[in-house]
């Protein structure tokens, strides 16, 4: 018996459900268990992606990493607009669990992307950023007044210091 179009669509929808919705239901079940065992007030659940959508490596929005904190101590109406990286994750955990200082927003962030081609860049804020083609060393996007030569020099110094500290 051949599958008709509606059957295929239902199978695809069930597959999406299994992959995307089942884990969320498991999370809700776990939260309910923690509440029943009086552990919810001591719990912080962190949901984070490995990276955003990198289909267009010269668009800053594609470097935004979705991050969600869930817990009794979290105000569900709060959105954080600070300029942070994954290296501030431990400070965020301390902030929410131990009421320590919230991490300071960064002045700039270096970025590396590779979907279309290897690029690197620097963001000073949401509106001012630059991307450089790693293979050719030329500027391929600049939304502000950042100089490519300055970013190339700074980024190379950063890589050299990292290699000196962690390399062989």
Secondary structure as UniProt FT lines:
FT   HELIX           5..16
FT   HELIX           17..21
FT   HELIX           22..36
FT   TURN            37..38
FT   HELIX           40..42
FT   STRAND          45..48
FT   TURN            57..58
FT   HELIX           60..63
FT   STRAND          67..70
FT   TURN            72..73
FT   TURN            76..77
FT   HELIX           86..88
FT   HELIX           89..98
FT   STRAND          109..113
FT   STRAND          119..123
FT   STRAND          129..133
FT   TURN            134..136
FT   STRAND          139..142
FT   HELIX           148..166
//
